Structures are given as structure tokens and as C-alpha cells.
């Protein structure tokens, strides 16, 4: 879709799918239940055009990201750890974060 790049990164013990476009400050777009990165497709394009690096992952257990079998693998510590590791994998120390419903 219009230059959106898809790839997988290893974060916090799982393989995470991310869709991204643009260069500049990183904006993470985090979907809600039961969505995917695709929910942010229009915002990815707009943010990239505005000079940002828009990154929309499929969160743990969704889409093309690994889904660990144990319920205990979905604690808030795991979910936050995934995002911290994602920011690190992008070579960043910080990012702006947008969350969906």
C-alpha cells in the first residue's frame, strides 16, 4: 500500500510484524482489540508525508506477530516490554505513541 514497508523484528522473545513508512521522529501507532496495523493505514501515509517515521505493529497475539500459548505471556509487563524492545530495535531512545480504541 503506497510504499508501506512490512518486516518482522525480534522483540522481547517474540517475532513482531511491523508496517512502517517515512523518515524522521518515530510515531508508534498501537491498535486496540481486535484490530491490526491495518487500522492505521491512512495515518501511516499522512504522518510519513508530514515528516515522521510512522510505525504500526501487530501487537502480541495479533496478525502476523507471534502468539505465545500461555495466558501469562500477555501481562502488562510483557505488552509494555514488547513496545520498549520495539523502540530499541528501531534504534531510538524515545518515540511518540498513539493508541487506538
N, C-alpha and C positions, 0 to 999 in steps of 0.2 A: 504494500500500500504506500504509494508515493515516497519511496526512499526510506521507509522504516526498516531498520536492521534488526533481525532476530538472532539471538545467540543464547547459549547456556553458560552459566558461571557456577563454579563450586563455592557454596557459601554455607557455613555452619553445619557441615556434614550432609548437605543435600545438593542436588543439581537444580538450579533455578533458571527458568526461562525468562528472558527479558526482551522487550521491544524498545528500541531507542532511536532517537534522531536528534541531530543538531550538535552544536558546539557552544561552550560557554558554561556558566554556572549550572550545576545539576539540580533538576527538579524531579523528585521521585513522585510518581503517581500510583497510589496504592488503592486497589479495588476493594470493594466490600463483598459481602455474601449475596448472591452466589455468582459474582461477576468474574471477569478475566481482564488481562491487559487491554483487550479489545474495547472495553468500555471507555477507554481514554484515547481512542484513535484520533479523534478530532482535536483534542487538546494537545496531543503529541505534535501534530503538524503546526498548530498555532504557536506553541511555545518554541519550537525549533525555528520558525520564521521570525520570532521575536528575539532570537539570540541566546536561547537556552539549550542545554542538553537535557531533553526530556527522556526519562527512563521509566517504563511501566513494566514491572514484573508480574508474572503469575505467582501469587503467594503460595506458601507451603500447602500442598494438598490440592491445588487447583491447576487446571490446564496442563501444560507441558512441564510443570515443576513437579519434582518428586513428592510422593505422598507416603510418608512413613506410616507403618501399620498401627502403631500404638497411640492411643488417645493421649498418653502422657507426653508424646512428642509434639503436642500442639499447645503447650503452655505459653503464657505471655512472654516468658523468658526466651523460649525458642523463637517466637514470632519476631520479637524485638531483635534478638541475636541475628536472625536472618537479614534484617534491614541494616543493622550495623555492619555486618560482614559484606553486604552488597555495596554499601557506600565505600568500604575499604577496597573492594575488588574493582571499583571504578577509579581508584587512585585518588580518592577525595578524602578530606577530613570532615567535611560537612556537606549538607545538601538541604534544600527546601523540600518539605514534604506536604503533599496534598492527599487527603483521604476521601474515599467515596463512601456512600451510604451502605 
